[in-house]
């Protein structure tokens, strides 16, 4: 199959501007400023719409195995494509959790059979994510996992984390740590501050996050082993990481699109779809997160996709589970963030394509460049779409965007040179 995409308004790390692009044998074989002649099986006229690399979302919960009533591999990977996400990093908080080679094989084989978005498995650090005994890290690494994480359970035991970092330094895989001192956060539902008092909801102090961030930075410094800090939400955390990077400590970090668009003030409607861990930031914290995006302190943006059933979220705010379904709103959110905070769109695209590919060593994806796999998204920036239950493919409808109109309509999604969505229609139907 030889495909030509012509008149594409391209935005990527390596290629920008109006380009004509040839795709064959899964890869981008030619990029040109001028017209390309030849015989093609398919010619797509982009009509000067935006062409970007397929998004790489490295913090996704697909709930499979064990919680398929919330999501399963098929619905989750289809939802990813519906949001322009062609690669997902899958967190191990499943039942049983991803803590052995056989469950990694299960995910890999099932995703290969589905042939939808690319799946990159993330193994637990400790068995059953209990923080007591390390998984067989070297053995499980050979199955192709890209990182280790106990997800919502931080590795609290510093000696255990030290041992894990010594191993991951040898096998060159990062540890993604959830930074939370649970003894400080266990009574809270939103960020502690003016609005927690105003709304009468117990708050989580920002030190519940920054204390653990500080510890992890010190562990990374001592071992010279890579720690990736999950979903930042406070100014103090950003400041700590910024300082660590000036000292060349091997630490990277992420933020979710929700934390860049919503604040603790947004909880005024007491919607459980805005209850998330870490909690939505104060306005001062959010501005610090934005500054961290602008100056490179924060390396990547993720969705932290956490689907729940309607029944689970249809309870009082304080009793609802933490989590937002977000893989389908990530790309549109980047457009909003670009406009709201005057950040160049190309910089944001790098945060969900080029940088995650490099940080997690994912191979030749995340860029539009000759020789790279043709994971591509064609996007009409002038069109909008309505976020409603029927427009979301994920089982999880727990998004604060429900009922909103978002910018950016996806026209085409391609994975390794194979079209999965064209003209807004899914090719798997």
HUMOPE-V808174 format. One record per residue. N is the residue number from 1. RES is the residue in three letters. SS is DSSP state (a for helix, b for strand, c for the rest). Layout:
BEGIN
n=N res=RES ss=SS
n=N res=RES ss=SS
END
This chain:
BEGIN
n=1 res=UNK ss=c
n=2 res=UNK ss=b
n=3 res=UNK ss=b
n=4 res=UNK ss=b
n=5 res=UNK ss=b
n=6 res=UNK ss=b
n=7 res=UNK ss=b
n=8 res=UNK ss=b
n=9 res=UNK ss=b
n=10 res=UNK ss=b
n=11 res=UNK ss=b
n=12 res=UNK ss=c
n=13 res=UNK ss=c
n=14 res=UNK ss=c
n=15 res=UNK ss=c
n=16 res=UNK ss=b
n=17 res=UNK ss=b
n=18 res=UNK ss=b
n=19 res=UNK ss=b
n=20 res=UNK ss=b
n=21 res=UNK ss=b
n=22 res=UNK ss=b
n=23 res=UNK ss=b
n=24 res=UNK ss=b
n=25 res=UNK ss=c
n=26 res=UNK ss=c
n=27 res=UNK ss=b
n=28 res=UNK ss=b
n=29 res=UNK ss=b
n=30 res=UNK ss=b
n=31 res=UNK ss=b
n=32 res=UNK ss=b
n=33 res=UNK ss=c
n=34 res=UNK ss=c
n=35 res=UNK ss=c
n=36 res=UNK ss=c
n=37 res=UNK ss=c
n=38 res=UNK ss=c
n=39 res=UNK ss=c
n=40 res=UNK ss=c
n=41 res=UNK ss=c
n=42 res=UNK ss=b
n=43 res=UNK ss=b
n=44 res=UNK ss=b
n=45 res=UNK ss=b
n=46 res=UNK ss=c
n=47 res=UNK ss=c
n=48 res=UNK ss=c
n=49 res=UNK ss=c
n=50 res=UNK ss=b
n=51 res=UNK ss=b
n=52 res=UNK ss=b
n=53 res=UNK ss=b
n=54 res=UNK ss=c
n=55 res=UNK ss=b
n=56 res=UNK ss=b
n=57 res=UNK ss=b
n=58 res=UNK ss=b
n=59 res=UNK ss=b
n=60 res=UNK ss=b
n=61 res=UNK ss=b
n=62 res=UNK ss=c
n=63 res=UNK ss=c
n=64 res=UNK ss=c
n=65 res=UNK ss=c
n=66 res=UNK ss=c
n=67 res=UNK ss=c
n=68 res=UNK ss=c
n=69 res=UNK ss=c
n=70 res=UNK ss=c
n=71 res=UNK ss=c
n=72 res=UNK ss=c
n=73 res=UNK ss=a
n=74 res=UNK ss=a
n=75 res=UNK ss=a
n=76 res=UNK ss=a
n=77 res=UNK ss=a
n=78 res=UNK ss=a
n=79 res=UNK ss=a
n=80 res=UNK ss=a
n=81 res=UNK ss=a
n=82 res=UNK ss=a
n=83 res=UNK ss=c
n=84 res=UNK ss=c
n=85 res=UNK ss=b
n=86 res=UNK ss=b
n=87 res=UNK ss=b
n=88 res=UNK ss=b
n=89 res=UNK ss=b
n=90 res=UNK ss=b
n=91 res=UNK ss=c
n=92 res=UNK ss=c
n=93 res=UNK ss=c
n=94 res=UNK ss=c
n=95 res=UNK ss=c
n=96 res=UNK ss=c
n=97 res=UNK ss=c
n=98 res=UNK ss=c
n=99 res=UNK ss=c
n=100 res=UNK ss=c
n=101 res=UNK ss=a
n=102 res=UNK ss=a
n=103 res=UNK ss=a
n=104 res=UNK ss=a
n=105 res=UNK ss=a
n=106 res=UNK ss=a
n=107 res=UNK ss=a
n=108 res=UNK ss=a
n=109 res=UNK ss=a
n=110 res=UNK ss=a
n=111 res=UNK ss=a
n=112 res=UNK ss=a
n=113 res=UNK ss=a
n=114 res=UNK ss=a
n=115 res=UNK ss=c
n=116 res=UNK ss=c
n=117 res=UNK ss=c
n=118 res=UNK ss=b
n=119 res=UNK ss=b
n=120 res=UNK ss=b
n=121 res=UNK ss=b
n=122 res=UNK ss=b
n=123 res=UNK ss=b
n=124 res=UNK ss=c
n=125 res=UNK ss=c
n=126 res=UNK ss=b
n=127 res=UNK ss=a
n=128 res=UNK ss=a
n=129 res=UNK ss=a
n=130 res=UNK ss=c
n=131 res=UNK ss=c
n=132 res=UNK ss=c
n=133 res=UNK ss=c
n=134 res=UNK ss=b
n=135 res=UNK ss=c
n=136 res=UNK ss=c
n=137 res=UNK ss=a
n=138 res=UNK ss=a
n=139 res=UNK ss=a
n=140 res=UNK ss=a
n=141 res=UNK ss=a
n=142 res=UNK ss=c
n=143 res=UNK ss=c
n=144 res=UNK ss=c
n=145 res=UNK ss=c
n=146 res=UNK ss=c
n=147 res=UNK ss=b
n=148 res=UNK ss=b
n=149 res=UNK ss=c
n=150 res=UNK ss=c
n=151 res=UNK ss=c
n=152 res=UNK ss=c
n=153 res=UNK ss=c
n=154 res=UNK ss=c
n=155 res=UNK ss=c
n=156 res=UNK ss=c
n=157 res=UNK ss=c
n=158 res=UNK ss=a
n=159 res=UNK ss=a
n=160 res=UNK ss=a
n=161 res=UNK ss=a
n=162 res=UNK ss=a
n=163 res=UNK ss=a
n=164 res=UNK ss=a
n=165 res=UNK ss=a
n=166 res=UNK ss=a
n=167 res=UNK ss=a
n=168 res=UNK ss=a
n=169 res=UNK ss=a
n=170 res=UNK ss=a
n=171 res=UNK ss=a
n=172 res=UNK ss=c
n=173 res=UNK ss=c
n=174 res=UNK ss=b
n=175 res=UNK ss=b
n=176 res=UNK ss=b
n=177 res=UNK ss=b
n=178 res=UNK ss=c
n=179 res=UNK ss=c
n=180 res=UNK ss=c
n=181 res=UNK ss=c
n=182 res=UNK ss=a
n=183 res=UNK ss=a
n=184 res=UNK ss=a
n=185 res=UNK ss=a
n=186 res=UNK ss=c
n=187 res=UNK ss=c
n=188 res=UNK ss=c
n=189 res=UNK ss=c
n=190 res=UNK ss=b
n=191 res=UNK ss=b
n=192 res=UNK ss=c
n=193 res=UNK ss=c
n=194 res=UNK ss=a
n=195 res=UNK ss=a
n=196 res=UNK ss=a
n=197 res=UNK ss=a
n=198 res=UNK ss=a
n=199 res=UNK ss=a
n=200 res=UNK ss=c
n=201 res=UNK ss=c
n=202 res=UNK ss=c
n=203 res=UNK ss=b
n=204 res=UNK ss=b
n=205 res=UNK ss=c
n=206 res=UNK ss=c
n=207 res=UNK ss=a
n=208 res=UNK ss=a
n=209 res=UNK ss=a
n=210 res=UNK ss=a
n=211 res=UNK ss=a
n=212 res=UNK ss=a
n=213 res=UNK ss=a
n=214 res=UNK ss=a
n=215 res=UNK ss=a
n=216 res=UNK ss=a
n=217 res=UNK ss=a
n=218 res=UNK ss=a
n=219 res=UNK ss=a
n=220 res=UNK ss=a
n=221 res=UNK ss=a
n=222 res=UNK ss=a
n=223 res=UNK ss=a
n=224 res=UNK ss=c
n=225 res=UNK ss=c
n=226 res=UNK ss=c
n=227 res=UNK ss=b
n=228 res=UNK ss=b
n=229 res=UNK ss=b
n=230 res=UNK ss=c
n=231 res=UNK ss=c
n=232 res=UNK ss=c
n=233 res=UNK ss=c
n=234 res=UNK ss=c
n=235 res=UNK ss=a
n=236 res=UNK ss=a
n=237 res=UNK ss=a
n=238 res=UNK ss=a
n=239 res=UNK ss=a
n=240 res=UNK ss=a
n=241 res=UNK ss=a
n=242 res=UNK ss=a
n=243 res=UNK ss=a
n=244 res=UNK ss=a
n=245 res=UNK ss=a
n=246 res=UNK ss=a
n=247 res=UNK ss=c
n=248 res=UNK ss=c
n=249 res=UNK ss=c
n=250 res=UNK ss=c
n=251 res=UNK ss=b
n=252 res=UNK ss=b
n=253 res=UNK ss=b
n=254 res=UNK ss=b
n=255 res=UNK ss=b
n=256 res=UNK ss=b
n=257 res=UNK ss=a
n=258 res=UNK ss=a
n=259 res=UNK ss=a
n=260 res=UNK ss=a
n=261 res=UNK ss=a
n=262 res=UNK ss=c
n=263 res=UNK ss=c
n=264 res=UNK ss=a
n=265 res=UNK ss=a
n=266 res=UNK ss=a
n=267 res=UNK ss=a
n=268 res=UNK ss=a
n=269 res=UNK ss=a
n=270 res=UNK ss=c
n=271 res=UNK ss=c
n=272 res=UNK ss=a
n=273 res=UNK ss=a
n=274 res=UNK ss=a
n=275 res=UNK ss=c
n=276 res=UNK ss=c
n=277 res=UNK ss=c
n=278 res=UNK ss=c
n=279 res=UNK ss=c
n=280 res=UNK ss=c
n=281 res=UNK ss=c
n=282 res=UNK ss=c
n=283 res=UNK ss=a
n=284 res=UNK ss=a
n=285 res=UNK ss=a
n=286 res=UNK ss=a
n=287 res=UNK ss=a
n=288 res=UNK ss=a
n=289 res=UNK ss=a
n=290 res=UNK ss=a
n=291 res=UNK ss=a
n=292 res=UNK ss=a
n=293 res=UNK ss=a
n=294 res=UNK ss=a
n=295 res=UNK ss=a
n=296 res=UNK ss=c
n=297 res=UNK ss=c
n=298 res=UNK ss=c
n=299 res=UNK ss=c
n=300 res=UNK ss=b
n=301 res=UNK ss=b
n=302 res=UNK ss=b
n=303 res=UNK ss=c
n=304 res=UNK ss=c
n=305 res=UNK ss=b
n=306 res=UNK ss=b
n=307 res=UNK ss=c
n=308 res=UNK ss=c
n=309 res=UNK ss=c
n=310 res=UNK ss=a
n=311 res=UNK ss=a
n=312 res=UNK ss=a
n=313 res=UNK ss=a
n=314 res=UNK ss=c
n=315 res=UNK ss=c
n=316 res=UNK ss=c
n=317 res=UNK ss=c
n=318 res=UNK ss=c
n=319 res=UNK ss=c
n=320 res=UNK ss=c
n=321 res=UNK ss=c
n=322 res=UNK ss=c
n=323 res=UNK ss=c
n=324 res=UNK ss=b
n=325 res=UNK ss=c
n=326 res=UNK ss=c
n=327 res=UNK ss=c
n=328 res=UNK ss=c
n=329 res=UNK ss=c
n=330 res=UNK ss=a
n=331 res=UNK ss=a
n=332 res=UNK ss=a
n=333 res=UNK ss=a
n=334 res=UNK ss=a
n=335 res=UNK ss=a
n=336 res=UNK ss=a
n=337 res=UNK ss=a
n=338 res=UNK ss=a
n=339 res=UNK ss=a
n=340 res=UNK ss=a
n=341 res=UNK ss=a
n=342 res=UNK ss=c
n=343 res=UNK ss=c
n=344 res=UNK ss=c
n=345 res=UNK ss=a
n=346 res=UNK ss=a
n=347 res=UNK ss=a
n=348 res=UNK ss=a
n=349 res=UNK ss=a
n=350 res=UNK ss=a
n=351 res=UNK ss=a
n=352 res=UNK ss=c
n=353 res=UNK ss=c
n=354 res=UNK ss=a
n=355 res=UNK ss=a
n=356 res=UNK ss=a
n=357 res=UNK ss=a
n=358 res=UNK ss=a
n=359 res=UNK ss=a
n=360 res=UNK ss=c
n=361 res=UNK ss=c
n=362 res=UNK ss=c
n=363 res=UNK ss=c
n=364 res=UNK ss=c
n=365 res=UNK ss=c
n=366 res=UNK ss=c
n=367 res=UNK ss=c
n=368 res=UNK ss=c
n=369 res=UNK ss=c
n=370 res=UNK ss=c
n=371 res=UNK ss=c
n=372 res=UNK ss=c
n=373 res=UNK ss=b
n=374 res=UNK ss=c
n=375 res=UNK ss=c
n=376 res=UNK ss=b
n=377 res=UNK ss=b
n=378 res=UNK ss=b
n=379 res=UNK ss=b
n=380 res=UNK ss=b
n=381 res=UNK ss=b
n=382 res=UNK ss=b
n=383 res=UNK ss=b
n=384 res=UNK ss=b
n=385 res=UNK ss=b
n=386 res=UNK ss=b
n=387 res=UNK ss=c
n=388 res=UNK ss=c
n=389 res=UNK ss=a
n=390 res=UNK ss=a
n=391 res=UNK ss=a
n=392 res=UNK ss=c
n=393 res=UNK ss=c
n=394 res=UNK ss=c
n=395 res=UNK ss=c
n=396 res=UNK ss=c
n=397 res=UNK ss=c
n=398 res=UNK ss=c
n=399 res=UNK ss=c
n=400 res=UNK ss=c
n=401 res=UNK ss=c
n=402 res=UNK ss=c
n=403 res=UNK ss=c
n=404 res=UNK ss=c
n=405 res=UNK ss=b
n=406 res=UNK ss=b
n=407 res=UNK ss=b
n=408 res=UNK ss=b
n=409 res=UNK ss=b
n=410 res=UNK ss=b
n=411 res=UNK ss=b
n=412 res=UNK ss=b
n=413 res=UNK ss=b
n=414 res=UNK ss=b
n=415 res=UNK ss=b
n=416 res=UNK ss=c
n=417 res=UNK ss=c
n=418 res=UNK ss=b
n=419 res=UNK ss=b
n=420 res=UNK ss=b
n=421 res=UNK ss=b
n=422 res=UNK ss=b
n=423 res=UNK ss=c
n=424 res=UNK ss=c
n=425 res=UNK ss=b
n=426 res=UNK ss=b
n=427 res=UNK ss=c
n=428 res=UNK ss=c
n=429 res=UNK ss=c
END
